Amino acid sequence: MKELPQYKLDPKIKAVWRISDAIMLTIVFFCIFLVGDIAWLVEPTTHGWSGPYCLICLIVYVACMIGFMAVVSPLRYIRWRYEMSKDYLDIANGIIWRKRTMVPFIRVQNTDTKQGPILRAFGLASVTVSTAAGSMEIPGLRADEAEEVRDKAAELARLAKEDV
């Protein structure tokens, strides 16, 4: 099997992932917690299950937060790699299910960079390479590096189409 791609993401992406995961987990927690809370508010004396339900929700929430912050984000960072050659973009990622994607530049239709508010706060951006089959994203590159990768991918796609 071919060696893994050599380039890694910017280490600041771990903080971005931690913030995004914390926001997502908190929203899910409040939606699930709300069921027990509403049951207790509607009839506090007849619903003896709402107190333990809310406590279990809180314990699961704290455990998930610790797991995502301490384990998932660092592992995701370690497993994420990319590389561009003159013919293709090679992306390797995944914690449990490892995924390796090779995108031939002759198939590339467009390249984009994007920054959400969290990425922008850390000076990072994502590069998206689109083909007819879908889009592949390289998250967490420095903003200037993301522009270089986007421009290089667009140029390699243009050159690949000229060679045909």
ZIJO-V412907 format. One record per backbone hydrogen bond with DSSP energy under -1.0 kcal/mol. NH is the residue of the N-H (numbers start at 1). CO is the residue of the C=O. Records with the same first field share a line. If there is no record, write none. Layout:
BEGIN
NH: CO ; CO
END
This chain:
BEGIN
7: 82
10: 140
13: 10
14: 11
16: 12
17: 13
18: 14
19: 15
20: 16
21: 17
22: 18
23: 19
24: 20
25: 21
26: 22
27: 23
28: 24
29: 25
30: 26
31: 27
32: 28
33: 29
34: 30
37: 33
38: 34
39: 35
40: 36
41: 37
42: 38
43: 39
47: 43
53: 49
54: 50
55: 51
56: 52
57: 53
58: 54
59: 55
60: 56
61: 57
62: 58
63: 59
64: 60
65: 61
66: 62
67: 63
68: 64
69: 65
70: 66
71: 67
72: 67
73: 68
75: 71
76: 72
77: 73
78: 74
79: 75
81: 92
82: 7
83: 90
85: 88
89: 103
90: 83
91: 101
92: 81
93: 99
99: 93
101: 91
103: 89
105: 87
107: 104
109: 130
110: 130
112: 128
114: 126
120: 116
121: 117
122: 118
123: 120
124: 119
125: 141
126: 114
127: 138
128: 112
129: 136
130: 110
131: 134
136: 129
138: 127
141: 125
143: 123
146: 142
147: 143
148: 144
149: 145
150: 146
151: 147
152: 148
153: 149
154: 150
155: 151
156: 152
157: 153
158: 154
159: 155
160: 156
161: 157
162: 158
163: 159
END
